[in-house]
Amino acid sequence: MSRVPLLRSLVVIALAFALSGVLQAQSSPARTSPPYIMIKIDDLVANHGKVHPLWHKVVDYLKGRNLKCGIGIICNSLETDSPEYFQWIKEQHEGGLVEFWNHGFDHKGWEEAGKKMFEFKGPSYEQQKQHLLRCNELARQKLGFKLSAFGAGFNATDENTVKALAEDPDTMIWLYGDPKHSAGKVVLERVFNVNIENPTFLPDVEKFKQGYAKNPTKDYFVIQGHPTHWNDERWAQFTQIIDFLVQEHAVFTTPSEYVKLKKLVK
């Protein structure tokens, strides 16, 4: 093939791809109202009795933009003698922009007899219930407030979790729970292709936008992240996701506020 026909062919192919993208964008239904956004930030623990600098960074950034979020506490960190850590949590709680939630007692994962085990997937009902109750016992003792929302480590749960949660009067909301087996809680579901990190630990603004465009009727998104795993490049991707959502006029809220607003309490 001569050079000119080859160039013409390449131009035709490029135009076809461009037209396909335009048609696909035009065929996607437009969002009729802004979504509610609940930022689910995982794995808060004490760092030598203090708060890790990356936690300061993400919370200060969101506060600077007057945006709300939810932070999951790994509750065995509340057993430590960490007054500076406790005071920081109290200050964020009192400020009204952060809701702290129960991210389990130890967030452990291990292998037992060749089977993968997690804090809330595999252990007995008695052990799981003990962990749930211990978390709010510590929260009341060290922080002065209870944790109304729960999200399991690794988002891994089983039928014993459902039974234990059903008997836990403190937990009202189950983040990324199973709506078919809700334990009488308000389940705030996960949309896998609309998340800060895709895959885990790797924020990706382009993947976020693609997933967002495919869910134009979803009223809310609970978007998960782990800021202590973010380097500068990952941080930049996270802030671009926030910029995009602000441009979309998204309403940033906390799990408890969303449930109250929508009158979802059971």
C-alpha positions in Angstrom: 0.0 0.0 0.0 1.3 3.4 -0.9 1.8 6.1 1.7 -1.1 8.3 0.8 -3.8 5.6 0.9 -2.3 4.4 4.2 -2.6 7.9 5.7 -6.2 8.1 4.4 -7.0 4.8 6.1 -5.5 6.0 9.4 -7.5 9.2 9.3 -10.7 7.3 8.6 -10.1 4.9 11.5 -9.3 7.9 13.8 -12.5 9.7 12.8 -14.5 6.5 13.3 -13.2 6.2 16.9 -13.9 9.8 17.6 -17.4 9.6 16.3 -18.0 6.4 18.3 -17.0 8.2 21.5 -19.3 11.2 20.7 -22.2 8.9 20.0 -21.6 6.9 23.2 -21.4 10.1 25.3 -24.6 11.3 23.6 -26.4 8.0 24.3 -25.6 8.2 28.1 -28.5 9.6 30.0 -27.8 12.9 31.7 -27.9 13.1 35.5 -31.0 15.0 36.6 -29.7 15.9 40.1 -26.4 16.0 41.8 -25.4 12.9 43.8 -24.7 12.7 47.5 -21.1 11.7 48.2 -19.9 10.0 51.4 -16.1 9.8 51.5 -15.3 6.6 53.3 -11.7 6.9 54.6 -10.4 3.7 56.2 -7.9 2.5 58.8 -7.3 5.3 61.3 -5.0 4.2 64.1 -2.6 6.0 66.5 0.9 6.6 65.1 3.1 6.5 68.2 0.3 8.1 70.2 -0.3 10.8 67.6 -2.1 11.2 64.3 -0.2 10.3 61.1 0.7 13.4 59.0 -1.3 12.0 56.1 -4.4 12.0 58.2 -3.8 15.6 59.0 -3.3 16.3 55.3 -6.5 14.7 54.0 -8.7 16.1 56.8 -7.2 19.6 56.6 -7.7 19.5 52.8 -11.3 18.6 53.0 -12.0 21.0 55.9 -10.4 23.7 53.8 -13.0 23.1 51.1 -15.8 22.7 53.7 -16.4 19.1 52.6 -17.6 16.3 54.9 -16.2 12.8 55.2 -16.4 9.6 57.3 -13.3 8.1 58.9 -13.1 4.4 60.0 -11.3 3.9 63.4 -9.6 0.5 64.0 -10.8 0.5 67.6 -7.9 -1.3 69.3 -6.1 2.0 68.8 -8.5 3.3 71.5 -6.9 1.0 74.0 -3.6 2.8 73.9 -2.6 5.7 76.1 -2.8 8.4 73.4 -4.4 11.6 74.6 -3.2 13.6 71.6 -4.8 11.1 69.2 -8.0 11.1 71.2 -8.1 14.9 71.4 -7.7 15.2 67.6 -10.6 12.8 67.0 -12.8 14.7 69.5 -12.0 18.0 67.8 -12.9 16.7 64.3 -16.1 15.2 65.7 -17.1 18.4 67.4 -16.3 20.4 64.2 -19.2 18.6 62.4 -17.4 17.8 59.1 -16.2 14.3 60.1 -18.1 11.3 61.2 -16.1 8.6 62.8 -17.3 5.0 62.3 -16.5 1.6 63.6 -13.9 -0.2 61.3 -13.6 -3.2 63.6 -11.4 -3.9 66.6 -8.3 -5.2 65.0 -8.8 -5.4 61.2 -6.9 -8.7 61.1 -6.7 -11.1 58.2 -5.0 -14.5 58.5 -5.0 -18.1 57.4 -6.4 -21.0 59.4 -6.2 -24.6 58.2 -5.7 -23.4 54.7 -8.7 -21.1 54.9 -8.6 -17.3 54.7 -10.0 -15.7 57.8 -10.9 -12.1 58.6 -12.1 -10.3 61.7 -15.7 -10.5 60.5 -15.5 -13.5 58.1 -14.8 -16.8 59.6 -14.7 -16.3 63.4 -17.6 -17.3 65.6 -20.6 -15.2 66.3 -19.5 -14.8 69.9 -16.1 -13.4 68.9 -17.6 -11.0 66.3 -20.2 -9.7 68.7 -17.5 -9.2 71.4 -15.5 -7.1 68.9 -18.5 -5.0 67.9 -19.4 -4.3 71.5 -15.8 -3.6 72.5 -15.5 -0.9 69.8 -18.3 1.2 71.1 -17.4 0.6 74.7 -14.0 2.1 74.0 -15.4 4.9 71.9 -17.6 6.0 74.8 -14.8 5.7 77.3 -12.1 7.5 75.3 -14.0 9.8 73.0 -17.3 10.5 74.7 -19.5 9.4 71.8 -20.6 6.2 70.1 -19.9 5.0 66.6 -23.2 4.7 64.7 -21.9 3.3 61.5 -19.9 0.1 60.9 -17.8 -1.1 58.0 -15.8 -4.3 58.2 -12.1 -4.6 57.6 -11.5 -5.8 54.0 -15.3 -5.4 53.6 -15.4 -9.2 54.5 -18.4 -10.4 56.4 -20.5 -13.6 56.9 -23.7 -14.8 58.5 -22.2 -14.5 62.0 -21.7 -10.8 61.3 -25.3 -10.4 60.4 -26.4 -12.1 63.6 -24.0 -10.1 65.8 -25.0 -6.8 64.1 -28.7 -7.6 64.6 -28.0 -7.6 68.3 -25.9 -4.5 68.4 -28.1 -1.5 69.4 -25.4 1.1 68.7 -24.9 0.3 65.0 -27.5 2.0 62.8 -25.7 2.0 59.5 -23.7 -0.8 57.7 -21.2 0.5 55.1 -20.9 -1.8 52.1 -23.2 -4.3 53.8 -25.4 -6.9 52.1 -28.9 -5.3 51.5 -30.4 -8.8 51.3 -29.2 -9.6 54.8 -29.1 -6.2 56.4 -29.3 -7.2 60.1 -32.0 -4.5 60.5 -29.4 -1.8 59.6 -29.4 0.8 56.9 -27.1 -0.6 54.3 -25.2 2.0 52.2 -24.1 0.0 49.2 -20.9 0.0 47.2 -20.7 0.9 43.5 -17.5 -0.8 42.5 -16.8 1.3 39.5 -17.3 4.6 41.3 -14.6 4.7 43.9 -11.6 6.8 44.8 -9.3 3.8 44.5 -9.5 1.5 41.5 -7.8 -0.9 42.3 -7.3 -0.6 46.1 -4.8 2.1 47.2 -4.6 3.6 43.7 -6.9 6.7 43.1 -7.8 7.0 39.4 -9.8 10.0 38.3 -10.4 8.7 34.7 -11.8 5.4 36.0 -13.9 7.4 38.5 -15.4 9.6 35.7 -16.2 6.5 33.5 -18.0 4.7 36.4 -19.8 7.9 37.4 -21.1 8.4 33.9 -22.5 4.9 33.9 -24.6 5.5 37.0 -26.6 8.6 36.3 -29.6 7.7 38.4 -27.7 6.6 41.6 -28.7 8.9 44.4 -25.5 8.4 46.4 -22.0 7.0 46.2 -19.8 5.8 49.2 -16.3 6.2 47.9 -13.5 4.5 49.7 -9.8 5.5 50.2 -6.8 4.8 52.3 -4.7 8.0 52.5 -1.8 6.5 54.4 -1.0 4.6 51.1 -1.0 7.7 48.9 2.1 9.2 47.5 2.1 12.5 45.7 0.8 11.1 42.4 -2.0 9.2 44.2 -2.8 12.4 46.2 -3.1 14.4 42.9 -5.6 11.8 41.5 -7.6 12.0 44.7 -7.8 15.8 44.6 -8.8 15.7 40.9 -11.7 13.4 41.8 -12.8 15.9 44.4 -12.5 18.7 41.9 -14.7 16.8 39.5 -17.3 16.1 42.1 -17.4 19.8 43.1 -17.9 20.7 39.5 -20.8 18.3 39.4 -22.3 20.1 42.4 -22.2 16.9 44.4 -23.4 17.1 48.0 -20.8 15.9 50.4 -22.3 14.4 53.5 -21.7 11.8 56.3 -23.4 8.5 56.5 -25.5 9.5 59.5 -26.5 12.8 57.9 -27.5 11.1 54.7 -29.6 8.5 56.6 -31.3 11.2 58.6 -32.0 13.4 55.5 -33.5 10.5 53.6 -35.4 9.2 56.7 -33.9 5.7 56.3 -33.6 4.8 60.0 -35.3 1.5 60.7 
